[in-house]
Amino acid sequence: MLNNLIAAMEKAIQELREWPEKTVQVFHHNDADGLTSGAILTRALERQGYKVRRFSLEKPYPAVLRKIYEQEGKILIFADFAGRIAPMLSDLNKGRNLTLILDHHVAEASTDPKVHNLDPDLYGLKGDRDISGSTTCYHFALTLDTANRDMAHIAAVGAVADGFFVDGQLVSQNREAAMEAVQQGLMEIRKHETGEQYLLNSATGQIPVPELGDYLDLLGGVGYYQKGPDMGVKVCLEGVSPESNQMVEELKVIRTKIFNDEIARLRSGELKQEPHIQWFHVEKRFFPMGVKMIGAFCDAIKDTDLIDPAKYLAGFQIIPDEIPGFDAITFNEVKISMRASHYLEEEIRAGRAMGLNIFLPEATNKLGGFSDACHTLTAATTVGIGKEERLIEEMEKILKGES
């Protein structure tokens, strides 16, 4: 499995070295796994003499992809997303650019030989168990040059932050990266009753890795439109600093106020109730936070007394017509994020309730929306503004067995 993935990476790297362009455009997710992925690729490619232009995306939106693929002769790398949309990228590319996908979500094969889908899912590795986006990028960096082994701790941070454990600990390639970091003296792993605790050794002392993951998530999500992802990548490569700490504290204040204001609105009756789904719409009230925060807000309230534990929770947020680093771009879309209460999670795991990854993408597709990575218990897609109620109706039909 891993050997076949490495062989595919070697082939892609050979093409990379032969490609005349020496600037690489790296597009990566804005959560902790995406920021660590972007950091690993930036350093690895710069060590090879490439100039790196880095863009943090909340999702690989079709409008953004169309703009990216107006180019020709470029080197484009997608990290921590796009594995599933390799056919779409192939259609957009038409052999004109060298494209590498370093994702770990459920994937589909590329249909363009210039689009190398290096998603481990295609090679028998599970992205929600064996290998994170950061660890995938780490293996790519190692294949590029074994000197990049010194970034094992960055890969491990992304893996821990992504939260995919077996019996409370990392396994497979994620665990190997963490053990390498331990051997280098950059991490410590402590056993406890429910699994393992991961600690990063830094110049200022030990940092629990889950806390660092939250720190990066806050920079990338709350600070998305305020250069937070750039600071997050800097933290991955150089460590926490007084400057990053100050930014995080300021972002916490913003998040707390926006979340508290929205909770007050929901308590006043803004939460709409359907037979199987409860939902709300924040419109543009979450700006300047990124749209990742609608999912974070759902996580924050899904097990509170606000929420009916027997119903799925859905939140909508309008996507701003702005991507940091891009020219003006028009979306006219909303993002929907869905979560399940602890009770409903258990029902889904037991097969008594439908997983989010089944009915949300199906309903979204019926309305011409976009879905690239939906999990069983957490899912998000986008649809055109004005289609929100129809999307809820389509999901209700599926859940009632009418579609």
N, C-alpha and C positions, 0 to 999 in steps of 0.2 A: 504493500500500500504506500508507505512512505517512500520507498525506493522508486516507485513509479512516478510519484509526485516530484521527487528530486530530479529524476531524468527529464521530466517535462520542463522543470525550471532551468535545467542546464541548456536545453534546446532554446528556450526563450532568451536566456542570457547571451547565448551565442548570436542570436539575431540582434539583440540589443547592442552588442559590441560592434557589429557590422553596420548598424544603421548610421547614416551620415549625420543626423541631428545629434547634438551633444547637450541639449537642454531637455530635461525630463519634467513633465507636468504630472504631479502627484495629487490625486483627488482622494481624500480620506474622510471617514465618518468623524463626527464631532464628539462622540462619547469617549470614555477612558480607553476602551479597546482601539477605537479609531485614532485617537491622539497618539497612543504608543506606537501604533502601526505607522502613522505618518512620520514620527520621530525616527524610528528604525530605518525606514526607507530613505529619509532625507540624509542621515549621516552615512549610510552605506553607499549611496549613489555619489555623494559629494567626495567621499574617499576615493572613488573611482575617477574623479575629475569631471563629473557631470555638474552642470548648473541645475538646481532644482527649483521649480516654481510650484509652490504647495497651495492647494485650495481645500478648505474644510467644507464639506457638504453635510446637511442634515439628512438628505436622501438624494439618490441619483435621479432627480426629477427629469422627465422627458424633455421639458423646455430647456433645461441646462445641458442635457446630453446633445440635443440638436445644435446648440450653440458651440459646444466643444468640438463636435464633428464637422463644423464648417471648415476646420483646418485640414491641412494635408502635409504629409511627410513628418509628422510629429511623433514623439514618444509619450504615450499616455498610460498612466498606471492608476488603477482603482483599488483602494484598500479598505477592507472591512465592509464592503458592499459590492453589488453588481454581479455576483455569481449567477444569480437566477436570470438576469437579463442579458446574458452573453449573446443570445440570438438577436436581441434588439440592437446591441452595440455592433454586432456583425453587419446588420442591415444598414446602420448609419455609416459604418466605416468603409465598407466596400473596398477593402484592401489598401486604403490610402494612408493609414497611420499604423504604427506598431503599438498595439494595445495589450497590456498585461492586467489580468484580474487576480488580486490576492485577497480573496474573501474567505469566509468559512461557513456561510449560510448554505441552505439547500441550493443546488446549482443545476444549470442546464448547459449542455455542451455548446461551444461556439460553432458557427457555420462559416466563419471567415478565417482562413489560415493565419492572417495577421492579427487576429484576436486570440491571445493565449489565455484560456481560462484555467488558472492555476489554483482553483478552489479545491481544497482537500476533499470536499464532499464527493467530487467526481472520482476520487481515488480510494474510496472506502473508509475515510476518516470522518468522524462526526463532529460538526462544529459546535454542538451543544454538549460535548463530552470530552473529546480528545484534543481539540486544537482551536485556539482563538484566532482572531484576525492578526493580533500582534505576533503570535507564535508562527503563523503562516509567513508573515513578513520577515521574521527572524530567520526562518529556514531559507527563505529566498536570499537574505543578506549573507548567510553562511555559505550558500552555494556560490554567491558572487565572490566572496573572499572570507576565509576562515578567521581572519583578523576581527571580523564582526561578532565573534563569540563574546566579546566584552559587552554586548547589548542584551545578554540573556536576562538580566534583571528587568529590563524594560519590557521584554516579552512577557515575563512572569507577572508584572504589574497589570498588564492588559488582561491576561488570563484570569487572574484573581478577581479583577474588577468586573469581568463579564459574568462571574458568578456560577460557572458551570462546574460543579463538583460531583464526585461520587463518594458517598459516605463521608462527606465533609472535607474532602481533599482533592487536589488536582490529580489528574491521571494522564497517562500517555505522553504525547509531545509537550503538553503544558507542564506536566510534572518534570520532564527532562530539562526544560528551560529553567524551572525553579531550582532544581538540584545543581545545575551548572552555576547559577548565581550564588548558591550556597558555597560551592567549592571555591568560587572567586572571592568569598568573604563579603559579598554585597547583600546577601539575604540570610535570614535565620528562619528555620521552620521549627515550631514547637508543637508537640502533640497535646491535645486536650480531649475531654470526654467525647465530644461530638465530631472530632476530625483533627484538623491542623490549623495553626495560626501562622500567618506569613508576615514577617517583619522585614522592612527594607533598612539596611544600614546606611545612614547618611552622615554627612559632615556635622549635622546638628543633633545627631542621635538616631535612635530607632523610630521608624514610622510604621504603624500597622498598615499593611498594604490596602485593606478595604477602605481605610480612611483616606489614603492617597487616591484611591479610585474615585471616591466621592468628591474629593478636591478637584480632580481632573474633569469629572462630569459637570461640576458646577462652572468651571472655567469654560468648557466647551458648550454647555447648554444655556445657562443663564447669561453668560458673557459672549454668546455667539456673535452678536452685532457690535461688540465692544472690544474686538481683538483678543477675546478670551482663548480661542483655539491656538493662536500664536503663542500666548503665554503658556498654555498647557504643553505644547511641544517643547518649549524652552525648559519647563520644569522636568519633563521626561529626560532631556539630554543633560541638563546642568544642575538639577535639584531645585528644591523649594528655596525661595528667597524672600527677603522682606517685601520686595515689590509684588511678588505673586501673592503673599499672605494678605497684603493690603487690598489687592484686587478681589480676592476671595471674600474677605470680610464685607466689602462694599456690595458684592453680588449677593451675599446672604441676606443683607438688609432689603435689597430689591425683591428677591424671591419671597421673603417672609411677608412683606407688605402686599404683594400681588396675590399670593396664595390666600392670605387672611381675608382680603377684600372679596375674593371669589367665593370662599367658603360662606361668608356672610350673605352673598347673593343667593347661593344654593339653599341656605337655611330659610331665606325669605320666599322660597317657592319656585326658583328658577330651574329646578331639576325636573325634567319631563319624564313621565312614566308610561311605558308600553308593557304589553304582557310579559315579554322576556328581557327587555332592555330598558335601562334608565340612562338618560343622556342630557347633555348641556352644551352650550356654545359660548366660548369666551370672546368670540369676535376678534377684535384687535387689542383686547385689554391686557394680554400677556406681553406685548412689546414693551421694552426692547429685548426681552428674553426670546430665545429661539423656539421653534415649534416642537423641539424635543420635550419642552417643558409641559406640554399638555399631557404627555404620557407620565411624566414625573408627578404631576398633580393628581392624576388618576390613581397612581400608586399610593400617594399620601392619604387619599380619602377612602380608598376601596374597602377598608375594614373598620370605618368609623360608623357612628350611629346615624350619619346622614344617608347611608347607602343600604338598600335592601340586599342582603347577602345572597338571595336566591336569583337575582337578576344580573345580567352582564352590565358593565359600566362603560359608557362611551362619552368622549369629550371631543369637541370640534374646536379648531383654531385656524383663523385665516392665515395663509402663508404670505408674508410680506413680499413685495415685488423687489427683492434685494438679495443678492448673494455676495458676501464680502469677497472682494477681488475681481468681481465680474462687472461688466457694463450693465446698464439698466436691463431688466428682464421682467416680463409680464407673466404672471402665473394665473390669476383669476381662479385660484383653487383653495380648498380647505384641507387640512389634515384631520383625520379622525384617528384617535388612539383609543384602544379598548383594553380593559383589564377585567379580571375576575376576582371576586372576594376569596378569602381563604376557604370558605365553605364550598363555593362553586369550583375552585381549583381541585378540591378533593373529588367532587362530582365528575369533573372532566377526566381526571386521572383514572377514575373507576369506570369510565365509559358510559356513565349515566347522563352526561351532558356533552354537548358538541363543543369541540375545540374552536378557538377563535380563528385558527388558520384554515378552517374549513369554510365557515359561512361568510366571514368578512371579505376575503378576496373574491369569492363567487359573486356576492352582491355588488362589490365595487366594479367588477368586470362588466356586469350588466349595464352599468351606468357610464361605461367608457372611462373609468378611473384608472389609477395606477397603483399596483402593489408589487413590491419586490422582495420583501422579507417579513413574513408573518410567522410567529411562533404559536404554539398551542395555547399558552396562558397570557401572552402579550402580543399585540398586533397593531399595526398602523397602516393606513392606505391614504390616498388622496382622491378627491373628486372635485368637480367644478362647483364654484360658489352657487348656491341656490338648489343644489341636489341633496342637501343634508337630510331632509325629511324623507325623501324618496329612498335614500340609502337605508335609513332605519326601517322603512316599510319593506324593502327587499330582504333585509336580514330577518325581519319578523316572519315573512313568508317562508323562508328557508327553515327557520327554527320550528315553525308550525307544521312543516312537512308539505307545504303547498307549492313548493318550487323544486 
